[in-house]
């Protein structure tokens, strides 16, 4: 079984400040890792994903995340946020066991990022 | 727009009524997922199709829920005898597995309110 914990339910930040949204996961098999963003009353949009290779992953809208296997973490960062980044962010994992495994996602509880002017 | 579409976007119904939601995936995607998202929570997996075959159902999917994907194209999710606890956002996602890797693309969701 897999689980995802997002350590902060809400993160307020001022415009142009840096931000980090924290995500820890637990799994008995190796995993793929994802960050999705959800704007009000919309579906989820993929920000970035870690599949293999370099542990620093760059995504859309200036976001990046770093995979840390020893700490089982996949924290999301942005060096300078904008008002338009205000949204809810979800960390997710899927099984990387290969073979007949499929991509069922297990999500964290979400972190609401609010960017203040 | 060639993304995942869902209809209706909103549904209000009375307890005990049946509702049906539709998902149209990205055309070349052979995998389709349904998730449920309640207020303040992340999405939770409900069921998964590869082409027309329903390969897994979550324990969240009680016998009042049924999903189909005829001909491996669009999918429907029906809830019979709705209960207030069914109120949630129902999300559909589609994906294509290539070289052992897949990425899910989500639709805008159907928000259900059961009165």
HADDOCK unambig.tbl for C-alpha pairs under 7 A between the chains (distance, minus, plus):
assign (segid A and resid 42 and name CA) (segid B and resid 108 and name CA) 4.91 0.50 0.50
assign (segid A and resid 42 and name CA) (segid B and resid 109 and name CA) 6.83 0.50 0.50
assign (segid A and resid 43 and name CA) (segid B and resid 106 and name CA) 5.98 0.50 0.50
assign (segid A and resid 43 and name CA) (segid B and resid 107 and name CA) 5.49 0.50 0.50
assign (segid A and resid 43 and name CA) (segid B and resid 108 and name CA) 3.90 0.50 0.50
assign (segid A and resid 43 and name CA) (segid B and resid 109 and name CA) 5.62 0.50 0.50
assign (segid A and resid 44 and name CA) (segid B and resid 106 and name CA) 5.63 0.50 0.50
assign (segid A and resid 45 and name CA) (segid B and resid 106 and name CA) 6.84 0.50 0.50
assign (segid A and resid 90 and name CA) (segid B and resid 42 and name CA) 6.93 0.50 0.50
assign (segid A and resid 98 and name CA) (segid B and resid 100 and name CA) 6.32 0.50 0.50
assign (segid A and resid 103 and name CA) (segid B and resid 102 and name CA) 6.55 0.50 0.50
assign (segid A and resid 104 and name CA) (segid B and resid 45 and name CA) 6.95 0.50 0.50
assign (segid A and resid 106 and name CA) (segid B and resid 44 and name CA) 6.96 0.50 0.50
assign (segid A and resid 107 and name CA) (segid B and resid 42 and name CA) 5.53 0.50 0.50
assign (segid A and resid 107 and name CA) (segid B and resid 43 and name CA) 6.21 0.50 0.50
assign (segid A and resid 108 and name CA) (segid B and resid 42 and name CA) 5.67 0.50 0.50
assign (segid A and resid 109 and name CA) (segid B and resid 41 and name CA) 4.86 0.50 0.50
assign (segid A and resid 109 and name CA) (segid B and resid 42 and name CA) 4.57 0.50 0.50
assign (segid A and resid 110 and name CA) (segid B and resid 41 and name CA) 6.58 0.50 0.50
assign (segid A and resid 110 and name CA) (segid B and resid 42 and name CA) 5.81 0.50 0.50
